[in-house]
Amino acid sequence: MEKVDVVIVGGGLSGLSCAYRLAEKDLQVIVVERGDFPGSKNVTGGRLYIKPIEGIVGDMLDGAPFERKVVRERWTLMGEKNSVTVDFTGENLKENRHSFTVLRSTFDRWLSERVMEKGVFVIPRYRVDGLLQEEGKVVGIKAGGEEIYANVVVASDGVLSFMAEKAGLKPRMTPKGYAIGIKEVIELSEDRINERFNVGKEEGVAHLFIGDVTKGRFGGGFLYTNRNTVSLGVVVGIKAMMEAKPPIELHTLLDTFKARYEIEGFIKGGRTVEYGAHIIPEMGYKGISKLYHDGLIITGDAAGFALNMGITVRGMEFAIASGIMAGETILKAHSTGDYSVNTLSQYGEMLKSSFVIKDLYNFREMGDFLDRDEVFSLYPRSIPDMIEKVVWFDEGPKERIGATLWKAAKGSGLMGLNTLKLLLGLKKV
Ligand SMILES: Cc1cc2nc3c(=O)[nH]c(=O)nc-3n(C[C@H](O)[C@H](O)[C@H](O)COP(=O)(O)OP(=O)(O)OC[C@H]3O[C@@H](n4cnc5c(N)ncnc54)[C@H](O)[C@@H]3O)c2cc1C
């Protein structure tokens, strides 16, 4: 029977950040990861915001393999045969370290090597099957016939967290609370990316799409530029997928998205080098699990720390911050020898006073706000159509622009009760 101080289940960003915080201290820490290497099973869009975590990561991300600094933000309303894009850039984005694109297979692997250099054991290809419990307290893990005892187990095992479920800490999964995303990483040369996306060296673009990309269903498309690849994907709410008639297939949506005129030019001549699919928690604040139990702490996606804000998706900085705070709490527990909820509850307090719970709480109504069909169908269809009418010149005299807009808005349903409700709903998000 083996016993260590800490077993971290999951070598993603939250598990590795926790391990980094614990490394170099007088503790025996192991990270167990079911994938071939940390990062091999992890999927993100993805862009990581740096500002919220800058004050807590210490030197953890020094020399991190970021792909590109995001200097352009784009959002597209995609109709069936047309689209409208807002393209934002500015000196602030260009001059400051605000957010970076990342590739998890590179990033997590790099972080795991850093963690190992500091003396933590990271064990890949090791899938945990269950928790060891004694008198209601978590005392270790079970994996393929082996048992490892620990003072504390950290469940950093991602959105489907088997660990949190086994401990009875996770709310029941419902289709409305989750989305599924698929993504391709497409290789292009660095110069080609700079030219096609109108960015300088090491500068990049974060681009989100809603509308026809998901055939008007809850979800959207994304495109992030990396150093010499682009990450392109589609996300759809699981409930929306289940209800879709005719049924929608995720890979068909992605193929159709890739073939769109708006996308085709960006990825032309590129070669797909990675393909992945993953679930995303969509419940925000309302989906947070219980965060600790005697001998157990839950971090990152496993705890439900993810937020779809419409204009962006966040999860990675919550994963990193919660991992670090879990590490800090464990150090306190180690110093007193008390791994019960009496000490582990400090993790909850730390999260509450941090941006993690504050942001999730502030945007707690976002899920319900976005869960309206018109957001994904009416507006992405009608607004590009309206613009098309304004920019189109036919034979004969041109109608006044104001009159064109007025007629188009009235005819499309844009001026109905739905829009009024949406505008009123804006106050809550
Ligand atoms: C398509 C998509 C787009 C996204 N876009 C963004 C974005 O742009 N920005 C952003 O901030 N967030 C984004 N997110 C969310 C973000 O990726 C997650 O919030 C983040 O990855 C959570 O990190 P984590 O460490 O908690 O979990 P994960 O990264 O999922 O890591 C969990 C780890 O646990 C391992 N594991 C699971 N079960 C076991 C087991 N039984 N035994 C051993 N190991 C196990 C897994 O293999 C995995 O390595 C996106 C997510 C998706 C799916």
PDBQT file of the ligand as one rigid body, heavy atoms in Angstrom, charges set to zero:
ROOT
HETATM    1  C1  LIG A 501     -13.974  23.616 -28.137  1.00  0.00    +0.000 C 
HETATM    2  C2  LIG A 501     -13.548  24.349 -26.895  1.00  0.00    +0.000 A 
HETATM    3  C3  LIG A 501     -13.167  25.681 -26.973  1.00  0.00    +0.000 A 
HETATM    4  C4  LIG A 501     -12.748  26.353 -25.822  1.00  0.00    +0.000 A 
HETATM    5  N1  LIG A 501     -12.265  27.614 -25.941  1.00  0.00    +0.000 NA
HETATM    6  C5  LIG A 501     -11.708  28.226 -24.861  1.00  0.00    +0.000 A 
HETATM    7  C6  LIG A 501     -11.012  29.456 -24.994  1.00  0.00    +0.000 A 
HETATM    8  O1  LIG A 501     -10.834  29.976 -26.094  1.00  0.00    +0.000 OA
HETATM    9  N2  LIG A 501     -10.532  30.033 -23.857  1.00  0.00    +0.000 N 
HETATM   10  C7  LIG A 501     -10.646  29.447 -22.618  1.00  0.00    +0.000 A 
HETATM   11  O2  LIG A 501     -10.151  30.013 -21.634  1.00  0.00    +0.000 OA
HETATM   12  N3  LIG A 501     -11.287  28.274 -22.477  1.00  0.00    +0.000 NA
HETATM   13  C8  LIG A 501     -11.786  27.642 -23.552  1.00  0.00    +0.000 A 
HETATM   14  N4  LIG A 501     -12.382  26.411 -23.416  1.00  0.00    +0.000 N 
HETATM   15  C9  LIG A 501     -12.490  25.838 -22.066  1.00  0.00    +0.000 C 
HETATM   16  C10 LIG A 501     -11.131  25.311 -21.574  1.00  0.00    +0.000 C 
HETATM   17  O3  LIG A 501     -10.529  24.523 -22.560  1.00  0.00    +0.000 OA
HETATM   18  C11 LIG A 501     -11.315  24.494 -20.292  1.00  0.00    +0.000 C 
HETATM   19  O4  LIG A 501     -12.001  25.290 -19.370  1.00  0.00    +0.000 OA
HETATM   20  C12 LIG A 501      -9.977  24.041 -19.699  1.00  0.00    +0.000 C 
HETATM   21  O5  LIG A 501      -9.335  23.187 -20.587  1.00  0.00    +0.000 OA
HETATM   22  C13 LIG A 501     -10.182  23.329 -18.377  1.00  0.00    +0.000 C 
HETATM   23  O6  LIG A 501      -8.941  22.848 -17.909  1.00  0.00    +0.000 OA
HETATM   24  P1  LIG A 501      -8.915  21.664 -16.851  1.00  0.00    +0.000 P 
HETATM   25  O7  LIG A 501      -7.483  21.467 -16.489  1.00  0.00    +0.000 OA
HETATM   26  O8  LIG A 501      -9.875  21.941 -15.762  1.00  0.00    +0.000 OA
HETATM   27  O9  LIG A 501      -9.504  20.396 -17.622  1.00  0.00    +0.000 OA
HETATM   28  P2  LIG A 501      -8.921  19.607 -18.861  1.00  0.00    +0.000 P 
HETATM   29  O10 LIG A 501      -8.051  20.450 -19.684  1.00  0.00    +0.000 OA
HETATM   30  O11 LIG A 501     -10.065  18.925 -19.511  1.00  0.00    +0.000 OA
HETATM   31  O12 LIG A 501      -7.983  18.509 -18.171  1.00  0.00    +0.000 OA
HETATM   32  C14 LIG A 501      -8.506  17.380 -17.513  1.00  0.00    +0.000 C 
HETATM   33  C15 LIG A 501      -7.455  16.300 -17.586  1.00  0.00    +0.000 C 
HETATM   34  O13 LIG A 501      -7.855  15.186 -16.791  1.00  0.00    +0.000 OA
HETATM   35  C16 LIG A 501      -7.540  14.004 -17.483  1.00  0.00    +0.000 C 
HETATM   36  N5  LIG A 501      -8.429  12.954 -16.942  1.00  0.00    +0.000 N 
HETATM   37  C17 LIG A 501      -9.783  12.899 -17.015  1.00  0.00    +0.000 A 
HETATM   38  N6  LIG A 501     -10.253  11.810 -16.385  1.00  0.00    +0.000 NA
HETATM   39  C18 LIG A 501      -9.169  11.168 -15.890  1.00  0.00    +0.000 A 
HETATM   40  C19 LIG A 501      -8.999   9.965 -15.132  1.00  0.00    +0.000 A 
HETATM   41  N7  LIG A 501     -10.049   9.226 -14.746  1.00  0.00    +0.000 N 
HETATM   42  N8  LIG A 501      -7.740   9.586 -14.794  1.00  0.00    +0.000 NA
HETATM   43  C20 LIG A 501      -6.659  10.342 -15.178  1.00  0.00    +0.000 A 
HETATM   44  N9  LIG A 501      -6.754  11.458 -15.890  1.00  0.00    +0.000 NA
HETATM   45  C21 LIG A 501      -7.997  11.895 -16.235  1.00  0.00    +0.000 A 
HETATM   46  C22 LIG A 501      -7.812  14.329 -18.932  1.00  0.00    +0.000 C 
HETATM   47  O14 LIG A 501      -7.151  13.445 -19.827  1.00  0.00    +0.000 OA
HETATM   48  C23 LIG A 501      -7.270  15.754 -19.008  1.00  0.00    +0.000 C 
HETATM   49  O15 LIG A 501      -5.911  15.817 -19.345  1.00  0.00    +0.000 OA
HETATM   50  C24 LIG A 501     -12.783  25.701 -24.552  1.00  0.00    +0.000 A 
HETATM   51  C25 LIG A 501     -13.184  24.364 -24.466  1.00  0.00    +0.000 A 
HETATM   52  C26 LIG A 501     -13.535  23.687 -25.626  1.00  0.00    +0.000 A 
HETATM   53  C27 LIG A 501     -13.892  22.223 -25.522  1.00  0.00    +0.000 C 
ENDROOT
TORSDOF 0
